[in-house]
Amino acid sequence: MKLLLIEDEKELALSIQKYLTGKDFVCEWVCSKNDAIDKISIYDYDCILIDLMLPDGNGFEILKELKCQKKTEGIIIISAKESLDTRLEGFNLGADDYLTKPFHLSELLVRIQALIRRKNFKGSNIVSYNEIEIDILSKAVKVNNIKIDVTKKEIDLLLYLIGNENRVLSKSAIAEHLSGDMADMLDNHDFVYAHIKNLKKKLSDAGSGEYIKSVYGLGYKWKNE
Amino acid sequence: MNKKLLNKTLSAYLVYSLLILLIAAPVFYYVTQKLYLKEADETLILHKKEFVQFAAPNMSESDIAHWNRFNRNRKINPVSNLLTDTIYTTTYYDTVEAELEPYRELHAPVTIQGVSYTYTGRINLVETEDLLKSIALLFFTIISILLAGLFFITKKLSQNLWKPFYQTLQQIETIEIDKAKQPGFSNTDIEEFNRLNTSIKKLIENNRVIYKSQKEFIENAAHELQTPLAVFQAKIDTLIQRTDVTLEQSEILDSLNDNVSRLNRLNKNLLLLSKMENDGYSDRETISLTNCIQKNLDFFTEQAKAKSLLIKMDLGEDFYTKSNPVLADVLISNLFLNAIKHNINEGQIIISTNKSSITFSNSGQAQPLNDEHLFNRFSKKNPSKDGTGLGLSIIKKIADINGWKVLYNYANNLHSFTISF
């Protein structure tokens, strides 16, 4: 899959690029509006990440250009601006998702995956990992073709972990992901432990492998061994 | 107790007037009476002189009885042990008026046909007393009218004179430094008041400029921090992916992670406060706060579990209020968070609502909080706690925007925050 990152903050762009490159993704990076428009006109992407404040213009202009060219790429706005108006304008101009800075790289990755899944949706929407199968639409999880009983939060956590396979996820990143809009309210990450423990137990009870590893002092990691 | 400016002037006038009246009345009465007695004495002496000069030389002994018969007020008595004239005040029973009446009486030694007699002359003082009373009354009336007039004229005059001052005062009282409304001072023809108005206008203007720049500074600072924070966060996320991180390093990274999250929350709350102050949430809708509570209950129940807190709900009938929906959510979340954060392990949270208020009560430290600085930014007692120190000021600000009141109360080991509409 090809991604285009439009971001003028070099250090942030490099980190995003590094995190996203590897697993199925190739991430190209440009740091100005004009470069972005040049790239878009020539190539097709699966997903475009747009920062709104660029040195030579506004990210919204890129959205307008994409609309003009009748492109159907998935678009995620990544911006420090957080007002409802900016959000709405972004969605009106064809953005699919909006992520406010600062964010966890893991969060960005699962948002991109979810977006691409929605874009490529053909009748079913299933994520599978070895013996585990997650039906996103019907919110069902099967292990070795046997349905197991999980909560909405646990499915969310499972998708997040699998999506960030082989990457260490800090407790605060997991907590913020699970809390969604309420993330700003958190000051205690203890509930993450409870969720991880429950999920681990349900998976192992169903005969699945031990994929969730604790990383001492830091958090957790989904890893196939 | 504070007095009004006008009352202060008037009461000074009143005290002075009463004092003058109280002192003047007896003095006036005394002096008039003295003067009158002097007049009466002179009249008595004059009558005696007339008697000595014109009547006495031609009188015979038999005439004395006649004289006494026809003169009620001038008698001649045969007794004569007097050497000089004596005058005194006394009372007699008046047969005409049928009552005791005051008299001024003169006893003087006279000689008729070589024999010594006592001449007695007297004057009824009744009429003069009446006169005296009338004069005193007149004096009182005039003085009273004068003082009353003076009082009311001063009052009216002062009222007019101080009118611009009171107008200015009213303007200042309604001024809100965070609102754009300019004070409209009217021009007066009094130099001092014009000076006062100009200075106040300048003062308000200066304060506005300072307030505005401070507000902008906070907003800009918070905004500018977003990007470096994003880089910071991304770098930590990248760093923890390394496989050669030692245990010691991972502990440092974990702490960095927590603190960058905290910084992030702090920044978002500051932005929220700035935005509220800039009227960023002025659109209001009819909402149900009970719904807001129910909506957030799951999330906070999960958070409360970490401290084994018991949440008791006592929700009254559902009711509707006007507020910006985003702010209503933020308000309820902050109340929840506050009740969880400052709670003790295995404590409790009681949420109760009725038509005019919502109360969040929680167990916590066993002494009431300091009321005064409770809602100030960053006034938290324990700075090492994870909180941002902005929760209560956000609650207060949202209540202010919607015209609600926030009350803090400590009773039965429960800290209660009540929002009343």
Contacts between the chains, C-beta under 8 A, distances in Angstrom:
chain1	res1	chain2	res2	distance
A	9	B	227	5.6
A	9	B	230	7.4
A	9	B	231	6.4
A	11	B	231	4.7
A	11	B	234	7.6
A	11	B	235	7.2
A	12	B	227	7.3
A	12	B	230	5.5
A	12	B	231	4.8
A	12	B	234	5.4
A	15	B	231	7.3
A	15	B	234	3.7
A	15	B	235	6.0
A	15	B	237	7.1
A	15	B	238	5.0
A	16	B	234	6.5
A	18	B	238	6.1
A	19	B	234	7.6
A	19	B	237	6.7
A	19	B	238	6.4
A	19	B	241	7.7
A	80	B	223	6.4
A	80	B	226	3.6
A	80	B	227	5.8
A	80	B	230	7.2
A	82	B	268	7.6
A	82	B	271	6.8
A	83	B	275	7.5
A	83	B	280	7.2
A	84	B	326	7.3
A	101	B	226	5.0
A	101	B	227	6.4
A	101	B	229	7.2
A	101	B	230	3.9
A	102	B	226	6.5
A	102	B	229	4.3
A	102	B	230	3.7
A	102	B	231	8.0
A	102	B	232	7.1
A	102	B	233	4.2
A	102	B	234	7.6
A	102	B	260	7.6
A	102	B	264	5.7
A	103	B	230	6.9
A	103	B	233	7.0
A	104	B	233	6.5
A	104	B	237	5.8
A	105	B	234	5.7
A	105	B	237	4.3
A	105	B	238	7.1
A	106	B	237	6.7
A	167	B	241	5.8
A	168	B	240	4.6
A	168	B	241	5.6
A	170	B	236	7.6
A	170	B	237	7.4
A	170	B	240	6.2
A	170	B	254	7.2
A	170	B	257	4.7
A	171	B	254	7.7
A	171	B	257	7.7
A	172	B	257	5.2
A	172	B	258	6.1
A	172	B	261	4.5
A	173	B	237	7.1
A	173	B	257	7.9
A	176	B	261	7.2
A	179	B	299	6.9
A	182	B	296	7.4
A	182	B	299	5.2
A	182	B	333	6.7
A	184	B	265	5.5
A	184	B	268	5.0
A	184	B	269	7.3
A	185	B	299	7.8
A	185	B	333	5.1
A	185	B	334	7.7
A	185	B	336	7.9
A	185	B	337	5.3
A	186	B	261	7.7
A	186	B	265	7.6
A	186	B	303	7.5
A	187	B	262	7.5
A	187	B	265	7.4
A	187	B	337	7.4
A	187	B	341	6.4
A	187	B	386	3.9
A	187	B	387	6.2
A	188	B	303	6.2
A	188	B	306	5.4
A	188	B	340	8.0
A	188	B	386	7.2
A	189	B	258	7.8
A	190	B	306	4.0
A	191	B	302	5.2
A	191	B	303	6.5
A	191	B	305	6.7
A	191	B	306	5.9
A	194	B	305	7.3
A	215	B	240	7.8
A	215	B	250	7.4
A	216	B	247	6.2
A	216	B	250	6.1
A	217	B	247	6.5
A	217	B	250	3.9
A	217	B	251	4.8
A	217	B	253	7.5
A	217	B	254	4.9
A	218	B	240	5.3
A	218	B	245	7.6
A	218	B	250	4.9
A	218	B	253	6.2
A	218	B	254	5.6
A	218	B	257	7.8
A	219	B	240	7.5
A	219	B	254	8.0
